[in-house]
Amino acid sequence: MSHLADSEKWIIRNGIGIQIMETLAVGAFLTALAVQLGASNLTIGLLAAIPHLSQLAQIPAVYAVDRMRDRKRVYNWSGWVARPMLLVIALAAWFLSADQALAVIIVAFAIRYAAGAFLQCAWSSWMRDLVPDAEMGRLFGIRQQRMLGIGIALSLIGAAFVDVWKKQLPDSVTVAYGIVYFLSFLGGAYAVICARKIHEPPMQPARHGGLFGRLREPFQHENYQRLIRFLASWTFAINLAAPFFTVHMLKRMELDLLWVIGLGTLSQLAAFLTVTAWGRIADRFSNKAVLRVCGTAFVVAIFAWTFTTFPDVWAGTFPLLIVIHIVAGIATAGVNLASGNIALKLAPAGNATAYLASSSMVNALAGGVAALCGGAFADLFATWELSLTVNWHDADSRMAMEALSFTHWDFFFFLATVIGIYALHRLSLVGEEGDVRNRVVLGMLMRSARQSLRNLSTIAGLRAASSFDLEELSNRDKPDEEDEPPAH
């Protein structure tokens, strides 16, 4: 435990460096840069698919980790291959034409994520042996909260910087993006340096059998196979829609980057305020319970995107976008934390690397295919329209109201919703010790939210609101015995 205590601050600092890198290198900034360079929908889909498809490099990564049996060393050298690719992207944005820059970005991202597969494989196995099951939710909850805090600040600063540059120097906007990518490289480099300070326990003895035999083993383990099916279907649903949320706002709604990043920051703030609560719930009850609640909320948020245009921006668009981003942020915090933890928890010691790699590769394939499908069919869906108009007329008046309008991206969002519902069904088949019903999870989350509100309240009105017993309202009916948390 002393080794873990000494390593905790470096695990958290490593996460902060990664967040700096990821905030500035992917997501809205990457999509906005691609749009600025005139990328097609297929190119945007390809950029979204690369992080997933590159994870197929987990196969040689597992071999490297098992052969070298020095995860810190694998993490270090793969990090110094992956991170400089961000510098290459910065240089491309500064000095190359639009078409050349897009080509370089695609290649650089492919190399970055292929090397990142080695890094991820080493890190997952490393953390599985270093952090006890009972500490995962607490430690990684704190880590993720710190990461989200940094991400919130950097997102707004970066977006404001790009927008101001765009107004002052509209002919050289890509230079601003190059500066952003240079800063992302510094964050990634800092993460690799921090990892060198983390203790690495001796690797568990590897199970007998060849590499491919060990990679097949998770698919012969009935419960882990169910987990893989859930994660794959969930990843497909999310990546069919998520890469195009930003495109939808930038192109169809014509929002400024600061608005897009601001909404994303609101989502991160919601995640920041709830992630530690999700960590406590996962530790006390189960990761599956968190996934069930958060997954349902996220699917509802995806479906709500279909109402953001009717068929264009309308009076309810911006309030709805705010609600969507808040709900998605809360849900994403729980999904990201619990999905990573449950994969670690259900992976057996001695073959954790192979189990996690197999799961990652299936998820990678699902996410990559989903993003490519989205990019490939985006132009086709642009010509589709499904609408429903309700007409009312009497002797004196006539009224027509559009009740449904599906165009372009709406078809992606609806299809992702359907697949997300199927993924939640697959989750119900996964077994995890300590699982409880949704009512218990929501009750504990409400207690945490109420306590946070009390801590933030400074006026009598808010204090009165925070003292209302939300948990009692949600538990008006007496729960059954199986609703009670397990005894410890």
C-alpha positions in Angstrom: 0.0 0.0 0.0 2.9 2.3 0.7 4.0 2.0 -3.0 0.4 3.0 -4.0 0.4 6.0 -1.6 3.7 7.2 -3.1 2.5 6.7 -6.6 -1.0 8.3 -6.3 0.1 11.9 -6.9 2.0 10.9 -10.0 -0.9 8.8 -11.3 -3.1 11.9 -10.9 -0.5 14.2 -12.5 -0.1 11.8 -15.4 -3.9 12.1 -15.9 -3.6 15.9 -15.9 -0.9 15.8 -18.6 -3.1 13.5 -20.7 -6.1 15.8 -20.3 -4.1 18.8 -21.5 -3.1 16.8 -24.5 -6.5 15.3 -25.3 -8.4 18.5 -24.7 -6.3 20.4 -27.2 -5.6 17.6 -29.7 -8.9 15.9 -30.3 -12.6 16.5 -30.0 -14.0 19.9 -31.0 -10.5 21.3 -31.8 -9.7 18.5 -34.2 -13.1 18.7 -35.9 -12.9 22.5 -36.2 -9.4 22.3 -37.7 -10.6 19.7 -40.2 -13.6 21.9 -41.1 -11.3 24.9 -41.5 -9.1 22.9 -43.9 -12.2 21.9 -45.9 -12.4 18.2 -44.9 -15.2 16.1 -46.3 -17.6 14.2 -44.1 -15.7 11.0 -45.0 -12.4 12.5 -43.9 -13.9 13.6 -40.6 -15.3 10.1 -40.1 -11.8 8.7 -40.9 -10.2 11.0 -38.3 -12.8 9.8 -35.8 -12.1 6.1 -36.7 -8.3 6.3 -36.5 -8.1 6.2 -32.6 -10.3 3.1 -32.7 -8.8 1.2 -35.6 -5.3 1.9 -34.4 -6.0 -0.1 -31.3 -5.6 -3.3 -33.3 -2.0 -2.7 -32.6 -2.9 -4.2 -29.1 -1.9 -7.6 -30.5 1.8 -6.8 -30.9 1.5 -4.6 -27.7 0.5 -7.6 -25.6 3.4 -9.5 -27.0 5.8 -6.7 -26.2 4.5 -6.3 -22.6 4.7 -10.1 -22.0 8.1 -10.4 -23.6 9.8 -7.4 -21.9 7.9 -7.7 -18.6 8.7 -4.1 -18.0 5.5 -2.0 -18.4 7.1 1.2 -17.4 9.7 0.9 -20.2 7.1 0.0 -22.8 5.0 3.0 -21.7 8.0 5.3 -21.9 9.3 4.5 -25.4 5.8 4.2 -26.9 5.0 7.6 -25.3 8.0 9.2 -27.0 6.9 7.8 -30.3 3.3 9.0 -30.0 3.6 12.5 -28.5 5.9 14.0 -31.1 3.2 13.4 -33.7 1.4 16.3 -32.2 4.3 18.5 -33.2 4.1 17.2 -36.7 0.5 18.2 -36.8 1.4 21.7 -35.6 4.0 22.1 -38.3 1.6 20.9 -40.9 -1.0 23.5 -39.8 1.7 26.2 -40.0 3.4 25.5 -43.3 1.4 23.2 -45.6 -1.6 23.7 -47.9 -5.0 22.5 -46.8 -4.9 19.2 -48.7 -1.3 18.5 -47.7 -2.1 19.3 -44.0 -5.1 17.0 -44.0 -3.0 14.1 -45.4 -0.2 14.7 -42.8 -2.8 14.9 -40.0 -4.3 11.5 -40.9 -0.9 9.8 -41.1 0.4 11.5 -37.9 -2.8 10.5 -36.0 -2.5 6.9 -37.2 1.1 6.7 -35.9 0.2 8.4 -32.7 -2.6 6.0 -31.9 -0.8 2.9 -33.0 2.0 3.8 -30.6 -0.7 4.7 -28.1 -2.0 1.1 -28.2 1.3 -0.1 -26.7 1.1 2.7 -24.1 -2.5 1.8 -23.2 -1.8 -1.9 -23.0 1.2 -1.3 -20.6 -0.8 1.2 -18.5 -3.9 -1.0 -18.0 -1.9 -4.1 -16.9 0.3 -1.9 -14.7 -2.7 -0.3 -12.9 -4.5 -3.6 -12.6 -1.6 -4.9 -10.5 -0.9 -1.7 -8.6 -4.4 -0.5 -7.6 -6.6 -2.8 -5.5 -10.2 -3.4 -6.6 -11.5 -1.5 -3.6 -9.5 1.6 -4.4 -10.1 1.9 -8.1 -13.3 4.0 -7.9 -11.8 6.4 -5.3 -8.4 6.9 -7.0 -9.5 7.1 -10.6 -12.6 9.1 -9.6 -10.2 11.8 -8.1 -7.9 11.5 -11.1 -10.8 12.0 -13.5 -12.2 14.9 -11.6 -8.8 16.7 -11.7 -8.6 15.9 -15.4 -12.0 17.4 -16.0 -11.1 20.5 -14.1 -8.1 21.1 -16.3 -10.1 20.3 -19.4 -12.8 22.8 -18.5 -10.3 25.7 -18.2 -8.3 24.8 -21.3 -11.3 24.3 -23.5 -12.6 27.8 -22.9 -9.1 29.4 -23.1 -8.3 27.5 -26.3 -11.6 28.3 -28.0 -11.4 32.0 -27.1 -7.8 32.1 -28.4 -8.8 30.6 -31.7 -11.9 32.8 -32.1 -10.0 36.0 -31.3 -7.2 35.0 -33.7 -9.9 34.3 -36.4 -11.3 37.8 -36.0 -8.0 39.6 -35.9 -6.1 37.4 -38.5 -8.8 35.6 -40.5 -6.3 34.5 -43.3 -4.0 32.6 -40.9 -6.4 30.7 -38.6 -4.4 27.5 -39.0 -1.5 29.1 -37.3 -3.6 29.4 -34.1 -4.5 25.7 -34.4 -0.7 24.9 -34.7 -0.1 26.7 -31.4 -2.8 24.7 -29.8 -1.3 21.4 -31.0 2.2 22.5 -29.8 0.7 23.0 -26.3 -1.0 19.6 -26.5 2.4 18.1 -27.2 3.8 19.6 -24.0 0.9 18.1 -22.0 1.5 14.7 -23.5 5.2 14.9 -22.8 4.5 15.8 -19.1 2.3 12.7 -18.8 5.1 10.4 -19.9 7.6 12.1 -17.5 5.1 11.6 -14.6 4.7 7.9 -15.4 8.4 7.4 -14.7 7.7 8.2 -11.0 5.0 5.6 -10.6 5.9 2.3 -8.9 5.6 -0.8 -11.0 4.9 -4.0 -9.1 6.3 -7.3 -10.5 4.0 -8.7 -13.2 1.9 -11.7 -12.3 3.2 -14.9 -13.9 1.7 -15.2 -17.4 -0.6 -18.2 -18.0 0.7 -20.9 -20.3 -0.3 -20.9 -23.9 0.6 -18.9 -27.0 -0.3 -15.3 -27.5 -3.3 -15.9 -29.7 -4.6 -18.6 -27.4 -4.5 -16.2 -24.5 -6.2 -13.5 -26.6 -9.0 -16.0 -27.4 -9.5 -16.9 -23.8 -11.7 -13.9 -22.9 -14.2 -15.0 -25.6 -14.4 -18.5 -23.9 -15.1 -16.9 -20.5 -18.9 -16.5 -20.6 -19.2 -13.5 -18.4 -16.4 -11.6 -19.9 -17.7 -12.4 -23.3 -21.0 -10.7 -22.3 -19.1 -7.7 -21.1 -17.2 -7.5 -24.5 -20.5 -7.7 -26.4 -22.0 -4.8 -24.3 -18.9 -2.6 -24.7 -18.7 -3.3 -28.4 -22.4 -2.4 -29.1 -22.2 0.6 -26.8 -19.0 1.9 -28.5 -20.6 1.4 -31.9 -23.7 3.4 -30.9 -21.7 6.3 -29.4 -19.2 6.6 -32.3 -21.9 6.5 -34.9 -23.2 9.8 -33.5 -20.7 11.5 -31.3 -18.1 12.5 -33.9 -20.7 14.5 -35.7 -22.2 16.5 -32.8 -19.5 19.2 -33.4 -20.0 19.1 -37.2 -23.8 19.5 -36.6 -23.3 22.6 -34.5 -20.5 24.2 -36.7 -22.2 23.5 -40.1 -25.9 23.1 -39.7 -26.4 25.5 -36.7 -23.4 27.8 -37.7 -22.3 28.3 -34.2 -18.9 29.9 -33.3 -16.2 27.6 -31.9 -16.5 29.4 -28.6 -20.2 28.4 -28.3 -19.3 24.8 -29.3 -16.5 24.6 -26.8 -18.6 26.4 -24.2 -21.3 23.8 -24.4 -18.7 21.1 -24.2 -17.2 22.8 -21.1 -20.7 22.8 -19.5 -20.8 19.1 -20.1 -17.3 18.7 -18.5 -18.4 20.8 -15.5 -21.4 18.5 -15.0 -19.0 15.5 -15.2 -16.5 17.2 -12.8 -19.2 17.7 -10.1 -20.5 14.1 -10.3 -17.5 11.9 -11.1 -16.4 11.3 -7.5 -19.9 10.4 -6.6 -19.9 7.8 -9.3 -16.6 6.5 -8.0 -18.1 6.1 -4.5 -21.2 4.4 -5.8 -19.1 2.0 -8.0 -16.9 1.1 -5.0 -19.9 0.6 -2.6 -22.2 -1.2 -5.0 -21.1 -2.1 -8.5 -19.8 -0.7 -11.8 -22.7 -2.3 -13.6 -25.2 -0.3 -11.6 -23.5 2.9 -12.5 -23.4 1.9 -16.2 -27.1 1.1 -16.2 -28.1 4.5 -14.9 -25.6 6.5 -16.8 -26.1 4.6 -20.0 -29.8 5.2 -20.0 -29.3 8.9 -19.4 -26.8 9.1 -22.3 -29.1 7.3 -24.7 -31.9 9.8 -23.9 -29.4 12.7 -24.5 -28.5 11.3 -27.9 -32.1 11.0 -28.9 -32.7 14.6 -27.8 -30.3 15.8 -30.5 -33.0 15.0 -33.1 -35.1 17.9 -31.6 -32.3 20.5 -31.8 -33.5 21.5 -35.3 -37.1 21.6 -36.6 -35.7 21.5 -39.3 -33.6 24.6 -38.6 -32.6 26.4 -35.4 -35.7 27.2 -33.4 -36.6 28.9 -30.0 -36.0 25.7 -28.1 -32.6 24.9 -29.6 -30.3 26.5 -27.2 -32.1 25.5 -24.0 -32.3 22.0 -25.3 -28.5 22.0 -26.1 -27.8 23.1 -22.6 -29.9 20.3 -21.1 -28.4 17.7 -23.5 -24.8 18.7 -22.6 -25.5 18.7 -18.8 -27.1 15.2 -18.9 -24.5 13.9 -21.3 -21.7 15.2 -19.0 -23.1 13.5 -15.9 -23.7 10.3 -17.8 -20.3 10.3 -19.5 -18.5 10.7 -16.2 -20.1 7.5 -14.9 -19.8 5.5 -18.1 -16.1 6.3 -18.6 -15.3 5.5 -15.0 -17.4 2.4 -14.6 -16.6 0.8 -18.1 -12.9 1.1 -17.5 -13.2 -0.2 -13.9 -15.4 -3.2 -14.7 -13.1 -4.3 -17.5 -10.2 -4.2 -15.0 -12.2 -5.8 -12.3 -13.4 -8.8 -14.3 -10.0 -9.4 -15.9 -8.2 -12.2 -14.0 -4.8 -11.7 -12.5 -2.1 -13.4 -14.6 -3.9 -12.8 -17.9 -5.2 -9.3 -17.4 -3.2 -7.9 -20.2 -4.7 -10.3 -22.8 -8.3 -9.9 -21.4 -8.0 -6.1 -21.6 -6.4 -6.1 -25.0 -9.0 -8.4 -26.4 -11.8 -6.1 -25.1 -10.0 -3.0 -26.4 -9.5 -4.5 -29.9 -13.2 -5.5 -30.2 -14.2 -2.0 -29.0 -11.7 -0.4 -31.4 -13.2 -2.3 -34.4 -16.7 -1.4 -33.4 -15.9 2.3 -32.9 -13.8 2.6 -36.1 -16.5 0.9 -38.2 -19.2 3.1 -36.7 -17.2 6.3 -37.4 -16.4 5.2 -41.0 -20.1 4.4 -41.6 -21.1 7.8 -40.3 -18.6 9.5 -42.6 -19.5 7.4 -45.6 -23.3 7.8 -45.4 -23.4 11.4 -44.2 -23.9 12.8 -47.7 -26.5 10.1 -48.5 -28.5 11.0 -45.4 -28.2 14.7 -46.3 -30.8 14.0 -49.1 -33.2 12.2 -46.8 -36.1 13.8 -44.9 -38.9 12.4 -42.8 -41.5 14.8 -41.4 -44.9 14.7 -39.8 -47.2 17.7 -39.7 -50.3 17.9 -37.5 -53.1 19.9 -39.1 -56.1 21.4 -37.2 -58.9 23.4 -38.7 -62.4 24.4 -37.8 -65.0 26.8 -39.2 -63.0 29.9 -38.3 -59.3 28.9 -38.4 -56.7 26.6 -39.7 -53.4 25.6 -38.0 -50.5 23.4 -39.0 -47.8 22.3 -36.6 -44.7 20.3 -37.5 -44.5 17.4 -34.9 -41.6 15.6 -36.4 -38.7 16.5 -38.6 -35.8 14.1 -39.3 -33.1 15.4 -41.7 -29.4 14.6 -42.3 -27.7 14.0 -38.9 -31.0 13.3 -37.2 -31.0 9.8 -38.8 -27.6 9.1 -37.2 -28.8 10.2 -33.8 -32.0 8.1 -34.0 -30.1 5.0 -35.2 -27.5 5.5 -32.4 -30.4 5.6 -29.9 -31.7 2.3 -31.1 -28.3 0.6 -30.9 -27.7 2.2 -27.5 -30.9 0.6 -26.2 -29.7 -2.7 -27.5 -26.4 -2.2 -25.7 -28.2 -1.6 -22.4 -29.9 -5.0 -22.9 -26.5 -6.6 -23.4 -25.4 -5.0 -20.1 -28.2 -6.6 -18.2 -26.6 -10.0 -19.0 -23.2 -9.2 -17.5 -22.7 -10.4 -13.9 -20.9 -8.4 -11.3 -20.8 -8.9 -7.6 -22.7 -6.3 -5.6 -25.1 -5.2 -8.3 -28.2 -3.3 -7.1 -31.2 -1.7 -8.6 -31.3 1.7 -10.1 -33.3 3.1 -7.2 -30.4 2.6 -4.8 -27.9 4.2 -7.1 -30.1 7.3 -7.7 -30.7 7.6 -4.0 -27.0 7.7 -3.2 -26.3 10.1 -6.1 -29.1 12.4 -4.8 -27.5 12.4 -1.3 -24.2 13.4 -2.8 -25.8 16.1 -4.9 -27.7 17.5 -2.0 -24.5 17.6 0.1 -22.7 19.4 -2.7 -25.5 21.9 -3.0 -25.4 22.5 0.8 -21.7 23.2 0.6 -22.1 25.6 -2.3 -25.2 27.4 -0.9 -24.7 30.8 0.7 -28.3 32.1 0.8 -31.3 30.9 2.7 -33.3 30.1 -0.4 -30.7 27.7 -1.8 -30.2 26.1 1.7 -34.0 25.6 1.9 -34.0 24.0 -1.5 -31.1 21.7 -0.6 -32.8 20.5 2.5 -35.7 19.0 0.6 -35.5 15.2 0.8 -35.1 14.2 -2.9 -34.2 10.7 -1.9 -37.5 10.4 0.0 -39.3 11.6 -3.0 -37.6 9.0 -5.2 -38.2 6.2 -2.7 -41.8 7.0 -1.9 -42.7 3.3 -2.2 -41.1 1.0 0.3 -38.2 -0.9 -1.4 -38.0 -4.6 -1.7 -35.3 -6.4 0.2 -33.2 -6.8 -2.9 -33.1 -3.0 -3.3 -31.1 -2.7 -0.1 -27.3 -2.4 -0.5 -25.3 -5.5 0.4 -23.9 -5.9 3.8 -20.1 -5.3 4.2 
